[in-house]
């Protein structure tokens, strides 16, 4: 798989996870649970389907895949978004 194809697949996986979580609503008590569940599912998919190295701790998340590393203090979703941006820069798409 080329890096460009990988970017497309990772973007789609992130969008699908975000769509399942939905917009943040302070009155929706299940939003944080959905975000955590989708984040865990996204990590599992990144590891199993794409061979990503993902580390999460109290300080956020770090993702390494296809020679590109990214991190975010906001968690997996942020690290994946940052990975996409870095991968696009490498591809000359940004």
MDAnalysis code that builds the backbone (N, CA, C; Angstrom):
import MDAnalysis as mda
import numpy as np

u = mda.Universe.empty(282, n_residues=94, atom_resindex=np.repeat(np.arange(94), 3), trajectory=True)
u.add_TopologyAttr("name", ["N", "CA", "C"] * 94)
u.add_TopologyAttr("resid", np.arange(1, 95))
u.add_TopologyAttr("resname", ["UNK", "UNK", "UNK", "UNK", "UNK", "UNK", "UNK", "UNK", "UNK", "UNK", "UNK", "UNK", "UNK", "UNK", "UNK", "UNK", "UNK", "UNK", "UNK", "UNK", "UNK", "UNK", "UNK", "UNK", "UNK", "UNK", "UNK", "UNK", "UNK", "UNK", "UNK", "UNK", "UNK", "UNK", "UNK", "UNK", "UNK", "UNK", "UNK", "UNK", "UNK", "UNK", "UNK", "UNK", "UNK", "UNK", "UNK", "UNK", "UNK", "UNK", "UNK", "UNK", "UNK", "UNK", "UNK", "UNK", "UNK", "UNK", "UNK", "UNK", "UNK", "UNK", "UNK", "UNK", "UNK", "UNK", "UNK", "UNK", "UNK", "UNK", "UNK", "UNK", "UNK", "UNK", "UNK", "UNK", "UNK", "UNK", "UNK", "UNK", "UNK", "UNK", "UNK", "UNK", "UNK", "UNK", "UNK", "UNK", "UNK", "UNK", "UNK", "UNK", "UNK", "UNK"])
u.atoms.positions = np.array([
    [0.841, -1.164, 0.000],
    [0.000, 0.000, 0.000],
    [0.898, 1.243, 0.000],
    [0.582, 2.184, -0.848],
    [1.367, 3.420, -0.902],
    [1.001, 4.317, 0.287],
    [1.853, 5.288, 0.548],
    [1.551, 6.223, 1.641],
    [0.261, 6.985, 1.344],
    [0.048, 7.378, 0.083],
    [-1.174, 8.101, -0.285],
    [-2.417, 7.247, -0.010],
    [-2.352, 5.962, -0.332],
    [-3.474, 5.066, -0.052],
    [-3.680, 4.902, 1.451],
    [-2.582, 4.839, 2.186],
    [-2.651, 4.710, 3.638],
    [-3.309, 5.951, 4.250],
    [-2.945, 7.122, 3.766],
    [-3.557, 8.362, 4.255],
    [-5.067, 8.317, 4.067],
    [-5.509, 7.905, 2.895],
    [-6.947, 7.832, 2.600],
    [-7.643, 6.878, 3.573],
    [-7.030, 5.734, 3.815],
    [-7.642, 4.751, 4.714],
    [-7.682, 5.243, 6.155],
    [-6.609, 5.877, 6.611],
    [-6.567, 6.384, 7.981],
    [-7.559, 7.536, 8.145],
    [-7.638, 8.420, 7.150],
    [-8.624, 9.503, 7.197],
    [-10.040, 8.938, 7.311],
    [-10.335, 7.904, 6.541],
    [-11.666, 7.293, 6.577],
    [-11.946, 6.658, 7.940],
    [-10.947, 6.001, 8.515],
    [-11.123, 5.374, 9.827],
    [-11.373, 6.427, 10.899],
    [-10.632, 7.533, 10.847],
    [-10.819, 8.604, 11.823],
    [-12.192, 9.247, 11.667],
    [-12.595, 9.501, 10.421],
    [-13.914, 10.107, 10.178],
    [-15.029, 9.199, 10.679],
    [-14.915, 7.904, 10.421],
    [-15.950, 6.964, 10.866],
    [-16.047, 6.959, 12.396],
    [-14.902, 6.968, 13.061],
    [-14.905, 6.996, 14.532],
    [-15.543, 8.281, 15.036],
    [-15.180, 9.412, 14.442],
    [-15.764, 10.697, 14.855],
    [-17.268, 10.722, 14.607],
    [-17.707, 10.163, 13.485],
    [-19.137, 10.124, 13.172],
    [-19.900, 9.289, 14.197],
    [-19.305, 8.170, 14.631],
    [-19.970, 7.321, 15.619],
    [-20.025, 7.990, 16.993],
    [-19.037, 8.788, 17.316],
    [-19.038, 9.497, 18.596],
    [-20.062, 10.630, 18.572],
    [-20.087, 11.376, 17.486],
    [-21.002, 12.501, 17.377],
    [-20.428, 13.751, 18.010],
    [-21.115, 14.864, 17.827],
    [-20.620, 16.128, 18.386],
    [-20.698, 16.130, 19.904],
    [-19.800, 16.889, 20.515],
    [-19.803, 16.974, 21.976],
    [-21.044, 17.720, 22.440],
    [-21.689, 17.149, 23.426],
    [-22.891, 17.751, 24.002],
    [-22.780, 17.607, 25.512],
    [-22.689, 18.717, 26.213],
    [-22.527, 18.677, 27.678],
    [-23.685, 17.964, 28.357],
    [-24.837, 17.901, 27.722],
    [-25.997, 17.240, 28.313],
    [-26.037, 15.745, 28.020],
    [-25.191, 15.280, 27.135],
    [-25.148, 13.855, 26.761],
    [-24.137, 13.146, 27.646],
    [-24.626, 12.424, 28.631],
    [-23.751, 11.765, 29.604],
    [-23.007, 10.569, 29.019],
    [-23.393, 10.111, 27.835],
    [-22.735, 8.942, 27.233],
    [-21.642, 9.322, 26.232],
    [-21.496, 10.625, 25.950],
    [-20.532, 11.054, 24.941],
    [-19.115, 10.610, 25.270],
    [-18.675, 10.804, 26.500],
    [-17.309, 10.428, 26.879],
    [-17.091, 8.927, 26.764],
    [-18.107, 8.140, 27.110],
    [-17.996, 6.681, 26.962],
    [-17.863, 6.296, 25.495],
    [-18.661, 6.933, 24.625],
    [-18.568, 6.641, 23.190],
    [-17.196, 7.035, 22.656],
    [-16.697, 8.185, 23.089],
    [-15.382, 8.644, 22.624],
    [-14.293, 7.664, 23.055],
    [-14.344, 7.206, 24.285],
    [-13.349, 6.257, 24.787],
    [-13.444, 4.920, 24.030],
    [-14.656, 4.431, 23.832],
    [-14.861, 3.163, 23.122],
    [-14.375, 3.254, 21.683],
    [-14.716, 4.321, 20.991],
    [-14.286, 4.492, 19.601],
    [-12.785, 4.696, 19.511],
    [-12.202, 5.394, 20.473],
    [-10.747, 5.567, 20.501],
    [-10.035, 4.231, 20.644],
    [-10.549, 3.372, 21.530],
    [-9.951, 2.048, 21.714],
    [-10.095, 1.199, 20.461],
    [-11.253, 1.283, 19.810],
    [-11.471, 0.528, 18.567],
    [-10.552, 1.038, 17.452],
    [-10.352, 2.343, 17.395],
    [-9.467, 2.919, 16.384],
    [-8.027, 2.468, 16.611],
    [-7.583, 2.464, 17.860],
    [-6.232, 1.989, 18.183],
    [-6.065, 0.543, 17.743],
    [-7.030, -0.290, 18.056],
    [-6.957, -1.705, 17.684],
    [-6.879, -1.859, 16.168],
    [-7.682, -1.096, 15.450],
    [-7.660, -1.172, 13.983],
    [-6.321, -0.704, 13.426],
    [-5.803, 0.392, 13.959],
    [-4.506, 0.891, 13.496],
    [-3.412, -0.144, 13.719],
    [-3.461, -0.820, 14.838],
    [-2.448, -1.839, 15.145],
    [-2.596, -3.075, 14.265],
    [-3.803, -3.589, 14.162],
    [-3.992, -4.859, 13.461],
    [-3.984, -4.723, 11.943],
    [-4.641, -3.711, 11.414],
    [-4.737, -3.569, 9.961],
    [-3.538, -2.870, 9.334],
    [-2.933, -1.946, 10.085],
    [-1.897, -1.120, 9.486],
    [-0.525, -1.279, 10.138],
    [-0.444, -2.034, 11.226],
    [0.836, -2.253, 11.890],
    [1.358, -1.043, 12.643],
    [0.459, -0.177, 13.074],
    [0.858, 1.033, 13.792],
    [1.329, 0.716, 15.200],
    [2.240, 1.536, 15.679],
    [2.660, 1.497, 17.074],
    [1.952, 2.668, 17.761],
    [1.079, 2.354, 18.715],
    [0.310, 3.381, 19.400],
    [0.574, 3.267, 20.893],
    [0.885, 4.397, 21.489],
    [1.081, 4.428, 22.939],
    [0.177, 5.504, 23.530],
    [-0.555, 5.133, 24.559],
    [-1.416, 6.071, 25.263],
    [-1.007, 6.094, 26.730],
    [-1.014, 7.284, 27.304],
    [-0.775, 7.395, 28.734],
    [-1.473, 8.648, 29.253],
    [-1.207, 9.020, 30.468],
    [-1.861, 10.167, 31.096],
    [-1.580, 11.475, 30.354],
    [-0.538, 11.480, 29.540],
    [-0.105, 12.694, 28.862],
    [-0.594, 12.778, 27.419],
    [-1.425, 11.839, 26.964],
    [-1.933, 11.863, 25.595],
    [-1.635, 10.586, 24.854],
    [-1.344, 10.715, 23.567],
    [-1.103, 9.542, 22.724],
    [0.003, 9.836, 21.726],
    [0.670, 8.755, 21.304],
    [1.730, 8.825, 20.293],
    [1.484, 7.720, 19.277],
    [1.631, 8.059, 18.001],
    [1.378, 7.127, 16.901],
    [2.580, 7.119, 15.980],
    [3.061, 5.925, 15.640],
    [4.125, 5.758, 14.648],
    [3.641, 4.765, 13.601],
    [3.733, 5.184, 12.353],
    [3.246, 4.358, 11.252],
    [3.900, 4.828, 9.961],
    [4.398, 3.912, 9.179],
    [4.975, 4.203, 7.860],
    [6.090, 5.247, 7.930],
    [6.893, 5.166, 8.985],
    [8.021, 6.077, 9.110],
    [7.661, 7.477, 9.570],
    [6.431, 7.664, 10.016],
    [5.965, 8.977, 10.477],
    [5.461, 8.826, 11.899],
    [5.880, 9.737, 12.761],
    [5.421, 9.736, 14.153],
    [4.665, 11.015, 14.443],
    [3.685, 10.899, 15.311],
    [2.926, 12.070, 15.737],
    [2.475, 11.851, 17.164],
    [2.100, 12.938, 17.804],
    [1.594, 12.834, 19.170],
    [0.563, 13.924, 19.394],
    [-0.174, 13.771, 20.487],
    [-1.149, 14.780, 20.863],
    [-1.485, 14.615, 22.335],
    [-1.587, 15.729, 23.023],
    [-2.007, 15.679, 24.421],
    [-3.512, 15.484, 24.537],
    [-4.234, 15.565, 23.423],
    [-5.682, 15.363, 23.458],
    [-6.082, 13.906, 23.231],
    [-5.120, 13.018, 23.047],
    [-5.434, 11.601, 22.912],
    [-5.261, 11.059, 21.505],
    [-5.832, 9.885, 21.314],
    [-5.669, 9.148, 20.057],
    [-6.206, 9.930, 18.870],
    [-7.380, 10.504, 19.007],
    [-7.975, 11.233, 17.894],
    [-7.044, 12.353, 17.425],
    [-6.474, 13.085, 18.356],
    [-5.547, 14.155, 18.005],
    [-4.274, 13.638, 17.376],
    [-3.733, 12.533, 17.920],
    [-2.502, 11.962, 17.365],
    [-2.729, 11.454, 15.942],
    [-3.888, 10.866, 15.694],
    [-4.193, 10.384, 14.344],
    [-4.346, 11.564, 13.389],
    [-5.039, 12.601, 13.820],
    [-5.163, 13.802, 12.988],
    [-3.810, 14.420, 12.684],
    [-2.938, 14.468, 13.687],
    [-1.590, 15.008, 13.475],
    [-0.778, 14.103, 12.556],
    [-0.977, 12.780, 12.661],
    [-0.276, 11.850, 11.774],
    [-0.704, 12.101, 10.324],
    [-2.001, 12.279, 10.116],
    [-2.503, 12.541, 8.761],
    [-1.871, 13.814, 8.201],
    [-1.824, 14.860, 9.004],
    [-1.225, 16.126, 8.550],
    [0.249, 15.937, 8.202],
    [0.986, 15.211, 9.040],
    [2.412, 14.981, 8.770],
    [2.606, 14.123, 7.531],
    [1.769, 13.100, 7.374],
    [1.878, 12.227, 6.202],
    [1.565, 13.008, 4.921],
    [0.578, 13.891, 4.982],
    [0.258, 14.723, 3.819],
    [1.408, 15.658, 3.470],
    [2.055, 16.221, 4.480],
    [3.225, 17.082, 4.210],
    [4.316, 16.282, 3.517],
    [4.546, 15.057, 4.001],
    [5.566, 14.201, 3.362],
    [5.212, 13.897, 1.922],
    [3.938, 13.768, 1.651],
    [3.469, 13.462, 0.290],
    [3.368, 14.714, -0.568],
    [3.542, 15.871, 0.042],
    [3.406, 17.115, -0.700],
    [1.976, 17.495, -0.970],
    [1.064, 16.988, -0.137],
    [-0.361, 17.257, -0.335],
    [-0.853, 18.437, 0.490],
    [-0.051, 18.923, 1.427],
    [-0.548, 19.987, 2.306],
    [0.098, 21.308, 1.950],
])
